[in-house]
Each structure stands twice: as structure tokens, then as C-alpha cells.
Amino acid sequence: MAKHPVVHLELPAKDPKAAGDFYKKLFDWKIEVDENLNYVQFQTEEGGIGGGFPTVDDNNPAGVVVAYVGTDDIAASLKKAESLGGKSVMPKTEIPGFGWFGMFMDPTGNRVGLYTSMNPQ
């Protein structure tokens, strides 16, 4: 059976750089700004889950944390989610230089991301 760990979290922020600064000061998280993707990322202590701060917008409302689950086959995972009553909301999409992601809504309406790395460890 394939493993499906939680690999990434997104915490929407009105000002992602300020959010990064807040969490760096609060928890001493490592913060990186990817200017090419206009994305602020965080890494917790060694072995902890990392994530990012997308800008608050219609697709990323404040107060909605999105967990990304690792999978070897995003399309198959989306299809399985749909067969179980979920709804695919983002097909497999490339994140240049990093990997691919997709998204679905579970039967309750929670948005969940799927992720496959270009460089699996």
C-alpha cells in the first residue's frame, strides 16, 4: 500500500512576508521567499512539516488551512476521492522545478491538496 503522509500546510495571509516574520519570531521557523513563484515558505524543526503562506484571495480565504498529502499518482488519488463522494477541484498541475499538485473537496467540503515531488527522497 502506498504511503500518504501530510507533506505541506498552507496558512493564507493578507501579507505573506509579514506572516513569515511573525512565525519566525514566534516559533523560530526557517522562512524562505521564492520571488519567482511569489511564495513565502516555512520549514519547522527537523522532521516537521513545512508549508507556505499564500495570499488571501477567493481561492485562499483567511481561516482555511489546507493540508497537502503526498501521493505517487495524483490523477488516481483524485479519481478515488471522487468515487468516495469527493469532488476534484484542481487537476494535476505542475509547480515548475518542484513537482505537481492537485486538489479535491471531501464530502464535508474541506479542501485537501495532493502533492508529488519531482525529487522524491
C-alpha positions in Angstrom: 0.0 0.0 0.0 1.3 3.5 -0.9 2.2 5.9 1.8 0.3 9.2 2.0 1.9 11.5 4.6 0.9 15.1 5.2 3.7 16.9 3.5 2.8 20.6 3.4 0.4 23.1 5.0 -0.8 26.4 3.7 -1.9 29.2 6.0 -3.4 32.1 4.0 -2.1 35.5 4.9 -3.0 39.1 3.9 0.7 39.8 3.9 2.7 36.6 3.4 6.1 38.2 4.2 4.7 39.6 7.5 3.2 36.2 8.3 6.6 34.6 7.7 8.2 37.2 10.0 5.6 36.5 12.7 6.1 32.8 12.7 9.9 33.1 12.5 9.8 35.2 15.7 7.1 33.1 17.4 8.5 29.6 16.6 11.9 30.2 15.1 10.8 28.6 11.8 13.0 28.9 8.8 11.4 31.3 6.3 12.3 31.4 2.6 10.8 33.8 0.0 10.6 32.4 -3.6 10.5 35.6 -5.7 9.9 33.6 -8.9 6.7 32.0 -7.5 5.8 34.9 -5.3 5.5 32.5 -2.4 6.7 32.6 1.2 7.5 29.2 2.6 8.3 27.9 6.1 10.1 24.9 7.5 9.5 23.8 11.0 12.2 22.0 13.1 13.9 19.0 11.6 11.4 16.3 10.6 8.4 18.6 11.0 6.0 19.6 8.2 6.8 22.7 6.2 4.4 24.9 4.3 3.7 28.3 2.9 1.6 31.5 3.2 -0.5 32.0 0.1 -2.0 35.5 -0.3 -5.6 35.7 1.0 -8.0 35.7 -2.0 -11.1 34.0 -3.2 -9.3 30.7 -3.6 -7.4 31.1 -0.3 -9.7 32.6 2.3 -8.4 33.5 5.7 -9.0 30.9 8.4 -8.9 28.0 5.9 -5.8 25.8 6.4 -5.1 23.4 3.6 -3.2 20.2 4.2 -1.3 18.6 1.3 -1.0 14.8 1.2 1.8 13.1 -0.6 0.9 10.6 -3.3 2.6 8.8 -6.1 -0.3 9.3 -8.5 -2.3 12.5 -8.2 -4.8 11.6 -11.0 -5.5 8.2 -9.4 -6.0 9.8 -6.0 -8.3 12.4 -7.4 -10.3 9.7 -9.2 -10.5 7.7 -6.0 -11.6 10.8 -4.0 -14.4 11.3 -6.5 -15.5 7.6 -6.3 -15.8 8.1 -2.5 -18.0 11.2 -2.7 -15.4 13.9 -3.0 -15.1 16.4 -5.9 -11.9 17.2 -7.8 -11.4 21.0 -7.9 -7.8 21.2 -9.4 -6.3 18.7 -11.8 -2.7 17.6 -11.7 -0.8 20.9 -12.2 3.0 21.4 -12.4 4.9 23.6 -9.9 8.0 24.3 -12.1 11.1 23.0 -10.5 9.4 21.3 -7.6 6.6 18.8 -8.5 2.9 18.6 -9.1 -0.2 19.3 -7.1 -4.0 18.7 -7.4 -6.9 19.4 -5.1 -10.2 18.0 -4.1 -13.1 18.7 -1.8 -14.0 15.9 0.6 -17.7 15.1 1.1 -17.9 17.6 4.0 -16.5 20.4 1.9 -12.9 20.5 3.2 -10.3 21.4 0.5 -7.4 18.9 0.5 -4.2 19.2 -1.7 -2.3 16.3 -3.2 1.5 16.6 -4.0 4.1 14.7 -5.9 7.7 15.9 -5.7 10.0 16.0 -8.8 12.8 15.0 -6.4 11.5 12.3 -4.1 13.8 11.4 -1.3 
